[in-house]
Amino acid sequence: MRFEKIYVSASGVKFIRRVKGVEVGRAYLYILNNDLHEEPFGFMEDVFVDETLRGSGIGRALVEAVIKEARARGCYKLVATSRAERPRVHALYVALGFKDYGKEFRIDLV
């Protein structure tokens, strides 16, 4: 079966928190489009805070920055994924207005 391929572009923003020049927190926002909406949607990926600084508010601030940027870019939704064994992260996402929509399916290609 053959398919026509149409290449689409996407953009991204990396948010970084540094302490004394060392990256201690980060989050990525990717801006994507689909045929369901004229507006783009955001995908938040790789939210990370150094273990020694978890609970300090860096993670919340990073996610809030991603939400703000997604709104500023006109996204109609923001999608975030998280591994099942991260209940504190899930609680943070819910507290910031995310809803649990189910499962993530993944295939590792490398």
N, CA, C and O atoms as CSV, one atom per row, in Angstrom:
chain,resi,resn,atom,element,x,y,z
A,1,MET,N,N,0.843,-1.174,0.000
A,1,MET,CA,C,0.000,0.000,0.000
A,1,MET,C,C,0.890,1.240,0.000
A,1,MET,O,O,1.854,1.317,0.762
A,2,ARG,N,N,0.573,2.184,-0.833
A,2,ARG,CA,C,1.357,3.412,-0.931
A,2,ARG,C,C,0.597,4.583,-0.330
A,2,ARG,O,O,-0.631,4.650,-0.378
A,3,PHE,N,N,1.364,5.498,0.233
A,3,PHE,CA,C,0.792,6.701,0.820
A,3,PHE,C,C,1.505,7.917,0.270
A,3,PHE,O,O,2.707,7.881,0.008
A,4,GLU,N,N,0.767,8.977,0.101
A,4,GLU,CA,C,1.371,10.258,-0.227
A,4,GLU,C,C,1.951,10.831,1.062
A,4,GLU,O,O,1.316,10.752,2.114
A,5,LYS,N,N,3.127,11.396,0.993
A,5,LYS,CA,C,3.744,12.019,2.160
A,5,LYS,C,C,3.758,13.527,1.970
A,5,LYS,O,O,4.191,14.037,0.936
A,6,ILE,N,N,3.280,14.226,2.981
A,6,ILE,CA,C,3.342,15.680,3.008
A,6,ILE,C,C,4.113,16.051,4.262
A,6,ILE,O,O,3.672,15.752,5.371
A,7,TYR,N,N,5.237,16.685,4.103
A,7,TYR,CA,C,6.056,17.044,5.248
A,7,TYR,C,C,5.518,18.320,5.891
A,7,TYR,O,O,5.217,19.297,5.206
A,8,VAL,N,N,5.405,18.294,7.200
A,8,VAL,CA,C,4.928,19.450,7.956
A,8,VAL,C,C,6.026,19.882,8.916
A,8,VAL,O,O,6.856,19.077,9.336
A,9,SER,N,N,6.018,21.137,9.248
A,9,SER,CA,C,7.054,21.630,10.156
A,9,SER,C,C,6.507,21.727,11.577
A,9,SER,O,O,5.296,21.773,11.792
A,10,ALA,N,N,7.401,21.757,12.516
A,10,ALA,CA,C,7.064,21.929,13.927
A,10,ALA,C,C,8.152,22.814,14.528
A,10,ALA,O,O,9.240,22.952,13.968
A,11,SER,N,N,7.846,23.395,15.649
A,11,SER,CA,C,8.857,24.203,16.330
A,11,SER,C,C,8.897,23.797,17.796
A,11,SER,O,O,7.983,23.138,18.292
A,12,GLY,N,N,9.933,24.184,18.465
A,12,GLY,CA,C,10.068,23.825,19.865
A,12,GLY,C,C,10.776,24.900,20.666
A,12,GLY,O,O,11.500,25.739,20.132
A,13,VAL,N,N,10.537,24.842,21.976
A,13,VAL,CA,C,11.172,25.754,22.918
A,13,VAL,C,C,11.669,24.913,24.089
A,13,VAL,O,O,10.932,24.074,24.607
A,14,LYS,N,N,12.900,25.131,24.504
A,14,LYS,CA,C,13.441,24.466,25.688
A,14,LYS,C,C,13.536,25.497,26.798
A,14,LYS,O,O,14.173,26.539,26.640
A,15,PHE,N,N,12.894,25.198,27.931
A,15,PHE,CA,C,12.958,26.041,29.117
A,15,PHE,C,C,13.998,25.443,30.050
A,15,PHE,O,O,13.973,24.244,30.324
A,16,ILE,N,N,14.908,26.269,30.537
A,16,ILE,CA,C,16.003,25.783,31.383
A,16,ILE,C,C,16.068,26.610,32.662
A,16,ILE,O,O,15.916,27.832,32.639
A,17,ARG,N,N,16.298,25.922,33.775
A,17,ARG,CA,C,16.616,26.580,35.048
A,17,ARG,C,C,18.037,26.196,35.381
A,17,ARG,O,O,18.375,25.015,35.450
A,18,ARG,N,N,18.874,27.208,35.589
A,18,ARG,CA,C,20.270,26.973,35.954
A,18,ARG,C,C,20.514,27.512,37.363
A,18,ARG,O,O,19.949,28.530,37.762
A,19,VAL,N,N,21.349,26.821,38.091
A,19,VAL,CA,C,21.828,27.280,39.397
A,19,VAL,C,C,23.343,27.249,39.321
A,19,VAL,O,O,23.950,26.201,39.101
A,20,LYS,N,N,23.944,28.417,39.508
A,20,LYS,CA,C,25.402,28.563,39.423
A,20,LYS,C,C,25.937,27.989,38.112
A,20,LYS,O,O,26.976,27.330,38.091
A,21,GLY,N,N,25.220,28.247,37.025
A,21,GLY,CA,C,25.656,27.818,35.704
A,21,GLY,C,C,25.360,26.379,35.348
A,21,GLY,O,O,25.664,25.949,34.235
A,22,VAL,N,N,24.769,25.615,36.272
A,22,VAL,CA,C,24.478,24.204,36.030
A,22,VAL,C,C,22.983,24.039,35.782
A,22,VAL,O,O,22.160,24.538,36.549
A,23,GLU,N,N,22.640,23.340,34.712
A,23,GLU,CA,C,21.237,23.069,34.410
A,23,GLU,C,C,20.667,22.116,35.469
A,23,GLU,O,O,21.133,20.986,35.614
A,24,VAL,N,N,19.656,22.585,36.202
A,24,VAL,CA,C,19.036,21.761,37.244
A,24,VAL,C,C,17.579,21.443,36.931
A,24,VAL,O,O,16.950,20.650,37.631
A,25,GLY,N,N,17.046,22.059,35.884
A,25,GLY,CA,C,15.677,21.783,35.484
A,25,GLY,C,C,15.480,22.141,34.030
A,25,GLY,O,O,16.129,23.043,33.499
A,26,ARG,N,N,14.556,21.407,33.382
A,26,ARG,CA,C,14.272,21.693,31.982
A,26,ARG,C,C,12.894,21.157,31.625
A,26,ARG,O,O,12.347,20.277,32.289
A,27,ALA,N,N,12.358,21.720,30.555
A,27,ALA,CA,C,11.113,21.237,29.962
A,27,ALA,C,C,11.087,21.685,28.514
A,27,ALA,O,O,11.568,22.770,28.185
A,28,TYR,N,N,10.535,20.865,27.658
A,28,TYR,CA,C,10.416,21.187,26.243
A,28,TYR,C,C,8.944,21.386,25.888
A,28,TYR,O,O,8.066,20.683,26.387
A,29,LEU,N,N,8.701,22.355,25.021
A,29,LEU,CA,C,7.386,22.551,24.431
A,29,LEU,C,C,7.552,22.451,22.926
A,29,LEU,O,O,8.336,23.185,22.325
A,30,TYR,N,N,6.801,21.529,22.318
A,30,TYR,CA,C,6.788,21.412,20.867
A,30,TYR,C,C,5.440,21.899,20.375
A,30,TYR,O,O,4.401,21.540,20.929
A,31,ILE,N,N,5.459,22.718,19.336
A,31,ILE,CA,C,4.252,23.248,18.736
A,31,ILE,C,C,3.986,22.461,17.456
A,31,ILE,O,O,4.817,22.436,16.548
A,32,LEU,N,N,2.822,21.822,17.393
A,32,LEU,CA,C,2.483,20.919,16.292
A,32,LEU,C,C,1.119,21.279,15.715
A,32,LEU,O,O,0.320,21.971,16.347
A,33,ASN,N,N,0.875,20.801,14.514
A,33,ASN,CA,C,-0.404,21.030,13.849
A,33,ASN,C,C,-0.992,19.711,13.393
A,33,ASN,O,O,-0.275,18.737,13.162
A,34,ASN,N,N,-2.313,19.695,13.268
A,34,ASN,CA,C,-3.008,18.566,12.675
A,34,ASN,C,C,-4.185,19.101,11.862
A,34,ASN,O,O,-4.423,20.308,11.845
A,35,ASP,N,N,-4.912,18.230,11.199
A,35,ASP,CA,C,-6.024,18.654,10.354
A,35,ASP,C,C,-7.329,18.829,11.121
A,35,ASP,O,O,-8.333,19.220,10.525
A,36,LEU,N,N,-7.346,18.556,12.408
A,36,LEU,CA,C,-8.572,18.673,13.193
A,36,LEU,C,C,-8.889,20.102,13.593
A,36,LEU,O,O,-10.055,20.450,13.782
A,37,HIS,N,N,-7.860,20.937,13.723
A,37,HIS,CA,C,-8.030,22.314,14.191
A,37,HIS,C,C,-7.135,23.241,13.379
A,37,HIS,O,O,-6.063,22.848,12.918
A,38,GLU,N,N,-7.587,24.461,13.215
A,38,GLU,CA,C,-6.728,25.471,12.587
A,38,GLU,C,C,-5.586,25.855,13.517
A,38,GLU,O,O,-4.470,26.122,13.070
A,39,GLU,N,N,-5.876,25.879,14.821
A,39,GLU,CA,C,-4.866,26.252,15.803
A,39,GLU,C,C,-3.904,25.098,16.046
A,39,GLU,O,O,-4.273,23.935,15.881
A,40,PRO,N,N,-2.688,25.409,16.432
A,40,PRO,CA,C,-1.735,24.351,16.775
A,40,PRO,C,C,-2.042,23.769,18.157
A,40,PRO,O,O,-2.870,24.298,18.898
A,41,PHE,N,N,-1.364,22.677,18.484
A,41,PHE,CA,C,-1.412,22.156,19.849
A,41,PHE,C,C,0.009,22.042,20.374
A,41,PHE,O,O,0.971,21.995,19.607
A,42,GLY,N,N,0.122,21.998,21.686
A,42,GLY,CA,C,1.425,21.883,22.317
A,42,GLY,C,C,1.645,20.495,22.876
A,42,GLY,O,O,0.706,19.839,23.325
A,43,PHE,N,N,2.882,20.053,22.846
A,43,PHE,CA,C,3.279,18.782,23.447
A,43,PHE,C,C,4.440,19.076,24.390
A,43,PHE,O,O,5.501,19.529,23.962
A,44,MET,N,N,4.228,18.816,25.672
A,44,MET,CA,C,5.252,19.045,26.687
A,44,MET,C,C,6.008,17.743,26.911
A,44,MET,O,O,5.405,16.686,27.095
A,45,GLU,N,N,7.329,17.832,26.892
A,45,GLU,CA,C,8.168,16.640,26.939
A,45,GLU,C,C,9.387,16.880,27.816
A,45,GLU,O,O,9.853,18.012,27.950
A,46,ASP,N,N,9.896,15.822,28.407
A,46,ASP,CA,C,11.170,15.828,29.127
A,46,ASP,C,C,11.218,16.882,30.232
A,46,ASP,O,O,12.183,17.639,30.344
A,47,VAL,N,N,10.166,16.917,31.044
A,47,VAL,CA,C,10.183,17.797,32.223
A,47,VAL,C,C,11.076,17.112,33.253
A,47,VAL,O,O,10.828,15.969,33.638
A,48,PHE,N,N,12.108,17.813,33.691
A,48,PHE,CA,C,13.088,17.208,34.587
A,48,PHE,C,C,13.563,18.239,35.599
A,48,PHE,O,O,13.805,19.399,35.265
A,49,VAL,N,N,13.691,17.788,36.849
A,49,VAL,CA,C,14.306,18.592,37.907
A,49,VAL,C,C,15.316,17.689,38.621
A,49,VAL,O,O,15.009,16.542,38.947
A,50,ASP,N,N,16.502,18.207,38.857
A,50,ASP,CA,C,17.531,17.461,39.580
A,50,ASP,C,C,16.947,16.914,40.883
A,50,ASP,O,O,16.209,17.608,41.583
A,51,GLU,N,N,17.284,15.676,41.196
A,51,GLU,CA,C,16.723,15.011,42.383
A,51,GLU,C,C,16.908,15.816,43.661
A,51,GLU,O,O,16.023,15.812,44.516
A,52,THR,N,N,18.030,16.502,43.812
A,52,THR,CA,C,18.297,17.245,45.048
A,52,THR,C,C,17.428,18.495,45.190
A,52,THR,O,O,17.353,19.080,46.271
A,53,LEU,N,N,16.768,18.907,44.093
A,53,LEU,CA,C,15.958,20.123,44.124
A,53,LEU,C,C,14.469,19.861,43.910
A,53,LEU,O,O,13.681,20.801,43.798
A,54,ARG,N,N,14.088,18.602,43.855
A,54,ARG,CA,C,12.667,18.289,43.690
A,54,ARG,C,C,11.900,18.747,44.919
A,54,ARG,O,O,12.365,18.587,46.047
A,55,GLY,N,N,10.723,19.316,44.694
A,55,GLY,CA,C,9.928,19.863,45.778
A,55,GLY,C,C,10.221,21.324,46.053
A,55,GLY,O,O,9.612,21.923,46.939
A,56,SER,N,N,11.151,21.909,45.298
A,56,SER,CA,C,11.545,23.305,45.521
A,56,SER,C,C,10.725,24.304,44.715
A,56,SER,O,O,10.888,25.512,44.882
A,57,GLY,N,N,9.850,23.818,43.850
A,57,GLY,CA,C,9.032,24.698,43.028
A,57,GLY,C,C,9.531,24.873,41.615
A,57,GLY,O,O,8.856,25.503,40.802
A,58,ILE,N,N,10.697,24.331,41.297
A,58,ILE,CA,C,11.242,24.469,39.946
A,58,ILE,C,C,10.350,23.768,38.929
A,58,ILE,O,O,10.058,24.328,37.872
A,59,GLY,N,N,9.920,22.564,39.233
A,59,GLY,CA,C,9.064,21.815,38.306
A,59,GLY,C,C,7.762,22.546,38.031
A,59,GLY,O,O,7.340,22.658,36.880
A,60,ARG,N,N,7.129,23.041,39.076
A,60,ARG,CA,C,5.878,23.797,38.910
A,60,ARG,C,C,6.118,25.019,38.033
A,60,ARG,O,O,5.333,25.296,37.126
A,61,ALA,N,N,7.189,25.743,38.295
A,61,ALA,CA,C,7.489,26.944,37.513
A,61,ALA,C,C,7.764,26.605,36.050
A,61,ALA,O,O,7.340,27.336,35.155
A,62,LEU,N,N,8.462,25.515,35.805
A,62,LEU,CA,C,8.722,25.091,34.426
A,62,LEU,C,C,7.417,24.778,33.699
A,62,LEU,O,O,7.198,25.246,32.581
A,63,VAL,N,N,6.557,23.993,34.329
A,63,VAL,CA,C,5.288,23.618,33.696
A,63,VAL,C,C,4.422,24.861,33.485
A,63,VAL,O,O,3.782,24.994,32.441
A,64,GLU,N,N,4.395,25.759,34.448
A,64,GLU,CA,C,3.634,27.001,34.282
A,64,GLU,C,C,4.176,27.818,33.115
A,64,GLU,O,O,3.402,28.425,32.376
A,65,ALA,N,N,5.496,27.842,32.940
A,65,ALA,CA,C,6.098,28.566,31.814
A,65,ALA,C,C,5.698,27.928,30.484
A,65,ALA,O,O,5.421,28.629,29.511
A,66,VAL,N,N,5.671,26.604,30.448
A,66,VAL,CA,C,5.259,25.897,29.231
A,66,VAL,C,C,3.792,26.209,28.917
A,66,VAL,O,O,3.454,26.487,27.766
A,67,ILE,N,N,2.925,26.165,29.922
A,67,ILE,CA,C,1.506,26.480,29.722
A,67,ILE,C,C,1.351,27.904,29.180
A,67,ILE,O,O,0.604,28.137,28.229
A,68,LYS,N,N,2.052,28.834,29.785
A,68,LYS,CA,C,1.972,30.237,29.359
A,68,LYS,C,C,2.411,30.390,27.906
A,68,LYS,O,O,1.761,31.090,27.130
A,69,GLU,N,N,3.500,29.743,27.542
A,69,GLU,CA,C,4.006,29.822,26.168
A,69,GLU,C,C,3.031,29.173,25.186
A,69,GLU,O,O,2.805,29.705,24.100
A,70,ALA,N,N,2.454,28.034,25.557
A,70,ALA,CA,C,1.485,27.367,24.685
A,70,ALA,C,C,0.271,28.273,24.447
A,70,ALA,O,O,-0.232,28.363,23.328
A,71,ARG,N,N,-0.189,28.934,25.498
A,71,ARG,CA,C,-1.300,29.887,25.339
A,71,ARG,C,C,-0.901,31.037,24.421
A,71,ARG,O,O,-1.659,31.419,23.530
A,72,ALA,N,N,0.291,31.584,24.641
A,72,ALA,CA,C,0.759,32.715,23.831
A,72,ALA,C,C,0.893,32.331,22.362
A,72,ALA,O,O,0.732,33.174,21.480
A,73,ARG,N,N,1.187,31.065,22.100
A,73,ARG,CA,C,1.323,30.588,20.720
A,73,ARG,C,C,-0.018,30.193,20.106
A,73,ARG,O,O,-0.070,29.758,18.956
A,74,GLY,N,N,-1.107,30.343,20.872
A,74,GLY,CA,C,-2.437,30.057,20.346
A,74,GLY,C,C,-2.804,28.591,20.303
A,74,GLY,O,O,-3.671,28.196,19.524
A,75,CYS,N,N,-2.163,27.775,21.121
A,75,CYS,CA,C,-2.471,26.340,21.138
A,75,CYS,C,C,-3.871,26.093,21.694
A,75,CYS,O,O,-4.285,26.730,22.663
A,76,TYR,N,N,-4.593,25.164,21.072
A,76,TYR,CA,C,-5.922,24.819,21.572
A,76,TYR,C,C,-5.863,23.778,22.683
A,76,TYR,O,O,-6.828,23.616,23.430
A,77,LYS,N,N,-4.741,23.072,22.800
A,77,LYS,CA,C,-4.557,22.123,23.896
A,77,LYS,C,C,-3.070,21.944,24.135
A,77,LYS,O,O,-2.238,22.280,23.292
A,78,LEU,N,N,-2.757,21.405,25.308
A,78,LEU,CA,C,-1.389,21.056,25.674
A,78,LEU,C,C,-1.417,19.628,26.184
A,78,LEU,O,O,-2.176,19.305,27.099
A,79,VAL,N,N,-0.605,18.786,25.605
A,79,VAL,CA,C,-0.534,17.371,25.964
A,79,VAL,C,C,0.754,17.128,26.743
A,79,VAL,O,O,1.819,17.622,26.371
A,80,ALA,N,N,0.648,16.370,27.814
A,80,ALA,CA,C,1.820,15.986,28.604
A,80,ALA,C,C,1.757,14.484,28.856
A,80,ALA,O,O,0.677,13.926,29.046
A,81,THR,N,N,2.891,13.848,28.858
A,81,THR,CA,C,2.952,12.431,29.199
A,81,THR,C,C,3.823,12.260,30.436
A,81,THR,O,O,4.671,13.099,30.741
A,82,SER,N,N,3.597,11.160,31.138
A,82,SER,CA,C,4.383,10.874,32.326
A,82,SER,C,C,4.340,9.374,32.582
A,82,SER,O,O,3.317,8.725,32.359
A,83,ARG,N,N,5.436,8.842,33.041
A,83,ARG,CA,C,5.472,7.414,33.352
A,83,ARG,C,C,4.544,7.101,34.525
A,83,ARG,O,O,4.335,7.937,35.403
A,84,ALA,N,N,4.005,5.915,34.527
A,84,ALA,CA,C,3.018,5.502,35.533
A,84,ALA,C,C,3.544,5.595,36.963
A,84,ALA,O,O,2.765,5.809,37.892
A,85,GLU,N,N,4.846,5.438,37.154
A,85,GLU,CA,C,5.405,5.416,38.518
A,85,GLU,C,C,5.763,6.798,39.054
A,85,GLU,O,O,6.633,6.906,39.919
A,86,ARG,N,N,5.125,7.848,38.570
A,86,ARG,CA,C,5.418,9.217,39.000
A,86,ARG,C,C,4.183,9.911,39.590
A,86,ARG,O,O,3.718,10.906,39.033
A,87,PRO,N,N,3.651,9.407,40.699
A,87,PRO,CA,C,2.418,10.001,41.250
A,87,PRO,C,C,2.561,11.456,41.675
A,87,PRO,O,O,1.588,12.205,41.590
A,88,ARG,N,N,3.728,11.884,42.126
A,88,ARG,CA,C,3.898,13.298,42.505
A,88,ARG,C,C,3.815,14.209,41.287
A,88,ARG,O,O,3.256,15.304,41.358
A,89,VAL,N,N,4.368,13.755,40.179
A,89,VAL,CA,C,4.283,14.518,38.934
A,89,VAL,C,C,2.831,14.590,38.476
A,89,VAL,O,O,2.360,15.644,38.050
A,90,HIS,N,N,2.125,13.470,38.565
A,90,HIS,CA,C,0.719,13.437,38.148
A,90,HIS,C,C,-0.106,14.396,38.995
A,90,HIS,O,O,-0.965,15.107,38.472
A,91,ALA,N,N,0.148,14.419,40.290
A,91,ALA,CA,C,-0.575,15.332,41.187
A,91,ALA,C,C,-0.294,16.790,40.807
A,91,ALA,O,O,-1.202,17.621,40.837
A,92,LEU,N,N,0.945,17.104,40.455
A,92,LEU,CA,C,1.285,18.458,40.025
A,92,LEU,C,C,0.517,18.814,38.759
A,92,LEU,O,O,-0.071,19.892,38.675
A,93,TYR,N,N,0.516,17.922,37.778
A,93,TYR,CA,C,-0.181,18.199,36.525
A,93,TYR,C,C,-1.672,18.439,36.772
A,93,TYR,O,O,-2.250,19.373,36.215
A,94,VAL,N,N,-2.286,17.615,37.588
A,94,VAL,CA,C,-3.713,17.793,37.901
A,94,VAL,C,C,-3.934,19.124,38.606
A,94,VAL,O,O,-4.890,19.834,38.293
A,95,ALA,N,N,-3.068,19.473,39.550
A,95,ALA,CA,C,-3.198,20.742,40.271
A,95,ALA,C,C,-3.086,21.938,39.327
A,95,ALA,O,O,-3.644,23.001,39.601
A,96,LEU,N,N,-2.369,21.769,38.222
A,96,LEU,CA,C,-2.208,22.853,37.254
A,96,LEU,C,C,-3.267,22.836,36.154
A,96,LEU,O,O,-3.206,23.632,35.218
A,97,GLY,N,N,-4.242,21.924,36.268
A,97,GLY,CA,C,-5.367,21.923,35.334
A,97,GLY,C,C,-5.384,20.832,34.290
A,97,GLY,O,O,-6.320,20.763,33.494
A,98,PHE,N,N,-4.370,19.970,34.267
A,98,PHE,CA,C,-4.382,18.858,33.315
A,98,PHE,C,C,-5.396,17.811,33.752
A,98,PHE,O,O,-5.675,17.665,34.942
A,99,LYS,N,N,-5.944,17.084,32.787
A,99,LYS,CA,C,-6.849,15.967,33.064
A,99,LYS,C,C,-6.175,14.677,32.618
A,99,LYS,O,O,-5.465,14.651,31.613
A,100,ASP,N,N,-6.403,13.618,33.368
A,100,ASP,CA,C,-5.853,12.306,33.016
A,100,ASP,C,C,-6.720,11.714,31.906
A,100,ASP,O,O,-7.870,11.343,32.141
A,101,TYR,N,N,-6.166,11.630,30.706
A,101,TYR,CA,C,-6.910,11.134,29.555
A,101,TYR,C,C,-6.595,9.687,29.214
A,101,TYR,O,O,-7.093,9.185,28.207
A,102,GLY,N,N,-5.797,9.003,30.004
A,102,GLY,CA,C,-5.597,7.592,29.707
A,102,GLY,C,C,-4.156,7.186,29.598
A,102,GLY,O,O,-3.316,7.584,30.405
A,103,LYS,N,N,-3.877,6.392,28.593
A,103,LYS,CA,C,-2.578,5.754,28.463
A,103,LYS,C,C,-1.737,6.380,27.370
A,103,LYS,O,O,-2.243,7.017,26.447
A,104,GLU,N,N,-0.443,6.178,27.506
A,104,GLU,CA,C,0.495,6.502,26.448
A,104,GLU,C,C,1.008,5.186,25.885
A,104,GLU,O,O,1.377,4.284,26.637
A,105,PHE,N,N,1.031,5.080,24.597
A,105,PHE,CA,C,1.596,3.897,23.945
A,105,PHE,C,C,2.884,4.319,23.273
A,105,PHE,O,O,2.973,5.402,22.694
A,106,ARG,N,N,3.882,3.451,23.357
A,106,ARG,CA,C,5.203,3.821,22.882
A,106,ARG,C,C,5.881,2.605,22.263
A,106,ARG,O,O,5.698,1.469,22.702
A,107,ILE,N,N,6.662,2.882,21.238
A,107,ILE,CA,C,7.536,1.865,20.661
A,107,ILE,C,C,8.935,2.479,20.586
A,107,ILE,O,O,9.119,3.542,19.993
A,108,ASP,N,N,9.900,1.819,21.177
A,108,ASP,CA,C,11.281,2.289,21.129
A,108,ASP,C,C,11.880,1.828,19.817
A,108,ASP,O,O,11.841,0.640,19.494
A,109,LEU,N,N,12.435,2.760,19.058
A,109,LEU,CA,C,12.951,2.441,17.728
A,109,LEU,C,C,14.463,2.277,17.694
A,109,LEU,O,O,15.020,1.869,16.674
A,110,VAL,N,N,15.121,2.586,18.777
A,110,VAL,CA,C,16.576,2.438,18.841
A,110,VAL,C,C,16.928,1.678,20.092
A,110,VAL,O,O,18.106,1.434,20.355
